[in-house]
Amino acid sequence: MGLFRTRAGAARHCGESGPHGGWANCGMTFSGSNDNAQKTALRREADAWIRLLTSGKATSDDVEALQHWRGQGPAHRAAFEDAKRLWRDFGPAGEMLLQQCRQAPGSNPVDRHAMSRRAFLGGMAVATVAGAAAIAEYPLLGRWAPMSEWGADYRTATGEQRRVRLPGDIVLAMNTQTSVSLLRHAGQVEGLTLLSGEAAIDAQGMAYGRFRVASEHGIVTASLPARFEVRSDEGRTCVTCLSGRIEVRAGDRNWTLLDRQRIDYGDGGLETVRSFDPEIASAWRDGVVVFRQTPLPEAISEINRYRRGRVVLMNRDLERQAVSGRFSIRNMDLVIAQIQQAFSTRVTKLPGDIVLLG
């Protein structure tokens, strides 16, 4: 935790036990400081409060101290509210946990004994803390597959990749967080449904035939031999043709992709055909992620596909930055470290492999 100066002038870590067993006051005086320095310092204090509250050692005295800190002025309250923005990234899982806490028999949100990470501190819904704790203590809440994916024939977990050899000398490569179910007709596999994630089909050894991939809002039909990839993410599907002829149908429109062409579709139908860089598009099949002047929010979204927990961008000024590099999907923390060095940003680690940037 960061160092703070107490009213007596002694430097002490926020959360460090005081001479009477209490916690050090984390207030700070900003005389002579500019606005940016004040905001940065307050944000560090707010983050330190969150780390304390998620430590599992917080007591009602700490709650009272936090309330005193927040009561020092609008800037303090704003800094704490800004730190709690992480809650929006956990939504149902955190809310489910909070509901359990509310209904727990004999639960008391303010106890003189050490409070659990799940508690309502001082009657205040510290949403960020609860969200982090939900992932840390109840990991299944963050990893259960939606009901629509329960019938999947094959599935990969976060950071996992898998290759499956299908009948007819067709190879299915599955990226992280992918679920597929096979389409069968008369006992024969004729395609698959991509329920979520990213799949690559390699059917170069087939001299003839067709292979279908169905996803939300559309269907892809390849004339074999062919190599292609399909990615379904948040209601949008991207189809990439590496070789062969791929017919894409969405709504009342259809298009035939040729080598090195790509198209997206969603509930609005087909979009514009575009070219792509195969080295970037298919890098995941070699176990790497390639960024080339990729906007930082997009890069972080990609990191979160391969890494357990969650990386959250807290500094809006960083949203205009871009990153480049080639990284192993097995070491996404290396990307975080390089982002920290490149942009001189703070990295705050919370339980559940949650990382705050900025």
C-alpha positions in Angstrom: 0.0 0.0 0.0 1.1 3.6 -0.5 2.6 5.7 2.2 0.4 8.3 3.9 1.3 11.0 6.4 -0.7 11.0 9.6 -1.7 14.2 11.4 1.2 13.7 13.8 3.5 13.9 10.8 4.7 10.3 10.9 4.9 8.3 7.7 2.8 5.2 7.9 1.2 2.7 5.5 -2.5 3.0 5.1 -3.9 0.0 7.0 -0.9 -0.2 9.3 -1.8 -0.8 12.9 -1.5 2.4 15.1 -0.1 2.6 18.6 -3.4 1.7 20.2 -4.3 -1.1 17.8 -6.3 1.1 15.5 -5.6 1.8 11.8 -3.7 4.8 10.7 -5.7 7.8 9.4 -5.2 8.0 5.7 -6.0 11.7 5.4 -3.6 13.9 3.4 -3.0 17.6 3.1 -2.5 18.9 -0.4 -1.3 22.5 0.2 0.8 23.6 -2.7 -0.2 20.6 -4.8 -1.7 21.0 -8.3 -5.1 19.4 -9.1 -3.6 16.4 -11.0 -1.3 15.6 -8.1 -4.2 15.8 -5.7 -6.4 13.6 -7.8 -3.6 11.0 -8.2 -2.9 11.0 -4.4 -6.6 10.7 -3.6 -6.9 7.8 -6.1 -4.0 6.0 -4.4 -5.7 6.4 -1.1 -9.0 5.1 -2.5 -7.3 2.1 -3.9 -5.5 1.5 -0.6 -8.9 1.6 1.2 -10.2 -1.1 -1.3 -7.1 -3.2 -0.7 -7.7 -3.0 3.0 -11.4 -3.8 2.8 -10.6 -6.9 0.6 -7.9 -8.1 2.9 -10.4 -9.9 5.2 -9.0 -8.1 8.2 -11.2 -5.0 8.2 -13.2 -4.2 11.3 -15.9 -1.7 12.3 -13.2 0.7 13.3 -11.9 0.6 9.8 -15.4 1.3 8.5 -15.6 4.4 10.7 -12.2 5.5 9.5 -13.2 5.1 5.9 -16.4 7.1 6.5 -14.3 9.9 8.1 -11.9 9.8 5.1 -14.8 10.1 2.6 -16.3 12.9 4.7 -13.3 15.1 4.2 -14.7 16.6 1.0 -16.2 16.0 -2.4 -12.8 15.1 -3.9 -12.4 12.2 -1.5 -15.9 10.9 -2.2 -15.3 11.2 -5.9 -12.0 9.3 -5.7 -13.7 6.5 -3.8 -16.6 6.3 -6.2 -14.2 6.3 -9.2 -12.4 3.3 -7.6 -15.7 1.5 -7.3 -16.3 1.6 -11.0 -14.9 -1.9 -11.2 -18.2 -3.1 -10.0 -19.8 -2.6 -13.4 -17.4 -5.3 -14.8 -18.8 -8.0 -12.5 -22.5 -7.4 -12.6 -24.6 -10.6 -11.9 -21.9 -12.5 -10.1 -21.2 -9.8 -7.6 -24.9 -9.1 -7.2 -25.6 -12.7 -6.6 -23.0 -12.8 -3.9 -24.3 -9.6 -2.3 -27.8 -11.1 -2.2 -26.4 -14.2 -0.4 -24.8 -11.9 2.1 -28.1 -10.1 2.8 -29.9 -13.3 3.4 -27.2 -15.0 5.4 -28.6 -16.0 8.8 -27.3 -13.9 11.7 -25.1 -11.8 9.4 -24.0 -8.5 10.7 -22.4 -6.1 8.2 -20.6 -4.2 10.9 -18.9 -6.5 13.4 -16.2 -5.7 15.9 -14.4 -8.8 14.7 -12.7 -9.1 11.3 -15.2 -9.0 8.5 -15.2 -11.2 5.5 -14.6 -9.9 2.0 -18.3 -10.4 1.3 -19.6 -8.1 3.9 -21.5 -4.8 3.5 -19.1 -2.5 5.3 -20.9 -0.1 7.5 -24.0 -0.6 5.5 -22.2 0.8 2.5 -22.3 -1.4 -0.6 -18.6 -1.3 -1.6 -19.4 -2.7 -5.0 -15.8 -3.0 -6.2 -14.9 -5.0 -3.2 -17.8 -7.3 -3.5 -17.2 -7.9 -7.2 -13.6 -8.7 -6.6 -14.4 -11.1 -3.7 -17.1 -12.8 -5.8 -14.5 -13.8 -8.3 -11.9 -14.6 -5.7 -14.0 -16.7 -3.3 -16.6 -18.0 -5.7 -14.7 -18.6 -9.0 -17.5 -20.7 -10.5 -19.8 -17.6 -10.5 -17.4 -16.1 -13.1 -16.9 -19.2 -15.1 -20.2 -21.1 -15.4 -21.2 -21.5 -19.0 -24.5 -20.0 -20.1 -27.4 -22.5 -20.4 -27.2 -22.2 -24.2 -23.8 -23.8 -24.0 -24.6 -26.8 -21.7 -25.1 -29.1 -24.7 -21.7 -28.4 -26.2 -19.8 -31.4 -27.5 -16.4 -29.7 -27.0 -15.5 -26.8 -24.8 -12.3 -24.9 -23.8 -11.7 -23.0 -20.6 -10.0 -19.6 -20.2 -6.5 -19.8 -21.7 -7.0 -23.3 -23.0 -6.7 -24.3 -26.7 -7.7 -27.7 -28.2 -7.5 -29.6 -31.5 -10.1 -32.2 -32.4 -9.9 -34.5 -35.5 -13.4 -34.8 -36.9 -14.6 -37.6 -39.4 -13.5 -37.0 -43.0 -10.0 -35.8 -42.1 -11.2 -32.4 -40.9 -9.3 -30.7 -38.1 -11.1 -28.4 -35.7 -8.9 -26.0 -33.7 -10.6 -24.3 -30.7 -9.3 -21.1 -29.1 -9.9 -20.0 -25.5 -13.4 -19.8 -24.1 -15.0 -21.7 -27.0 -18.0 -24.0 -27.0 -19.2 -26.0 -30.1 -21.8 -28.7 -30.8 -21.6 -31.0 -33.8 -24.2 -30.9 -36.5 -25.1 -34.5 -37.6 -27.3 -35.8 -40.4 -28.0 -39.5 -40.9 -25.3 -40.3 -38.4 -22.7 -38.2 -40.3 -21.0 -35.0 -39.0 -21.7 -32.3 -41.5 -20.8 -29.2 -39.5 -20.9 -27.6 -36.2 -22.7 -24.8 -34.2 -20.3 -22.3 -32.7 -22.0 -21.4 -29.4 -19.2 -19.0 -28.4 -15.6 -18.3 -28.9 -13.4 -18.9 -31.9 -12.9 -22.0 -34.1 -10.7 -22.8 -37.1 -11.6 -25.5 -39.7 -8.8 -27.1 -41.7 -10.3 -29.3 -44.4 -7.6 -29.1 -47.1 -7.4 -32.8 -47.4 -11.0 -33.1 -48.5 -11.4 -33.2 -52.3 -15.1 -32.4 -52.3 -18.0 -31.8 -49.9 -19.4 -29.0 -47.8 -19.0 -28.1 -44.2 -21.3 -25.8 -42.3 -20.7 -23.6 -39.2 -23.8 -22.1 -37.7 -23.6 -19.2 -35.2 -25.9 -16.5 -33.9 -27.6 -14.6 -36.7 -26.1 -16.5 -39.6 -24.5 -19.6 -41.2 -21.3 -20.3 -43.0 -20.9 -23.0 -45.7 -17.5 -24.0 -47.0 -16.9 -25.7 -50.3 -14.1 -28.2 -49.6 -11.2 -28.1 -49.6 -11.0 -25.0 -47.5 -9.4 -23.4 -44.5 -11.4 -20.8 -42.5 -12.0 -19.4 -39.1 -15.2 -18.2 -37.3 -15.3 -16.1 -34.2 -18.5 -15.3 -32.2 -18.3 -12.7 -29.5 -21.0 -10.5 -27.9 -23.6 -11.0 -30.6 -21.2 -10.5 -33.5 -19.6 -13.1 -35.8 -16.4 -12.7 -37.8 -15.7 -15.1 -40.7 -12.2 -15.3 -42.1 -11.4 -17.2 -45.3 -7.8 -18.4 -45.4 -8.2 -20.5 -48.6 -11.1 -21.8 -50.6 -14.7 -20.5 -51.1 -16.8 -19.7 -48.1 -20.5 -18.7 -48.4 -21.8 -16.5 -45.6 -25.5 -16.0 -45.1 -27.0 -13.6 -42.5 -30.6 -12.5 -42.7 -31.7 -12.2 -46.3 -28.2 -11.5 -47.7 -25.3 -13.8 -48.6 -21.7 -13.3 -49.8 -19.0 -15.6 -51.0 -15.5 -15.0 -49.5 -12.3 -15.9 -51.3 -8.8 -16.2 -50.1 -7.8 -13.6 -47.5 -11.2 -12.0 -47.2 -13.2 -11.4 -44.0 -16.7 -10.3 -43.2 -18.6 -9.6 -40.0 -22.3 -10.0 -39.3 -24.7 -9.5 -36.4 -28.4 -8.8 -35.9 -28.0 -6.0 -38.5 -26.9 -8.5 -41.2 -23.8 -8.7 -43.3 -21.2 -5.9 -43.2 -18.5 -4.8 -45.6 -16.0 -7.4 -46.9 -12.4 -6.5 -46.0 -8.9 -8.0 -46.3 -6.8 -9.0 -43.3 -3.2 -9.9 -42.2 -3.0 -13.7 -41.8 -0.1 -13.4 -39.4 -2.3 -11.4 -37.0 -5.6 -13.2 -37.7 -4.3 -16.7 -37.2 -1.6 -16.0 -34.6 -3.7 -17.6 -31.9 -3.3 -21.0 -33.6 0.5 -20.7 -32.8 -0.2 -19.8 -29.2 0.5 -16.1 -29.6 -1.4 -12.8 -29.7 -0.2 -10.0 -32.0 -0.9 -6.4 -31.5 -0.1 -3.8 -34.1 -1.0 -0.3 -33.0 -4.0 -1.8 -31.3 -6.1 0.6 -29.2 -5.4 -0.2 -25.5 -9.1 -0.9 -24.7 -9.2 -3.5 -27.5 -5.9 -5.0 -26.3 -7.2 -5.3 -22.8 -10.3 -7.0 -24.0 -8.2 -9.5 -25.9 -6.0 -10.1 -22.8 -9.1 -10.9 -20.8 -10.0 -13.7 -23.2 -6.8 -15.6 -22.3 -6.3 -14.7 -18.7 -8.1 -15.7 -15.6 -9.5 -12.9 -13.6 -10.0 -9.5 -15.2 -7.9 -6.5 -16.3 -9.7 -3.2 -16.0 -8.6 0.1 -17.5 -9.3 2.8 -14.8 -7.6 5.7 -16.5 -9.6 7.2 -19.3 -6.6 9.1 -20.6 -5.0 5.7 -21.5 -7.9 4.8 -23.8 -6.2 6.9 -26.6 -3.0 4.9 -26.4 -2.1 1.9 -28.7 0.1 -1.1 -28.2 2.2 -3.3 -30.4 4.0 -6.6 -29.8 3.8 -10.3 -30.0 3.0 -12.2 -26.8 2.5 -15.8 -25.7 -1.1 -16.5 -24.6 0.3 -18.4 -21.7 1.9 -15.3 -20.3 -0.6 -12.4 -20.5 0.9 -10.9 -17.4 3.9 -10.0 -19.5 1.6 -7.7 -21.6 0.4 -6.0 -18.4 4.0 -5.4 -17.3 4.9 -3.9 -20.6 1.8 -1.7 -20.6 2.9 -0.5 -17.2 6.4 0.3 -18.3 5.3 1.9 -21.7 2.8 4.3 -20.2 4.2 4.6 -16.7 0.8 3.6 -15.3 0.0 2.2 -11.9 -0.9 -1.5 -11.5 -3.1 -2.5 -8.6 -3.7 -6.2 -8.0 -6.8 -7.4 -6.2 -8.0 -10.9 -5.1 -9.2 -13.1 -7.9 -6.4 -12.1 -10.4 -8.1 -8.7 -10.8 -5.7 -6.0 -12.1 -6.5 -2.3 -12.2 -4.5 -0.2 -14.7 -4.3 3.5 -14.1 
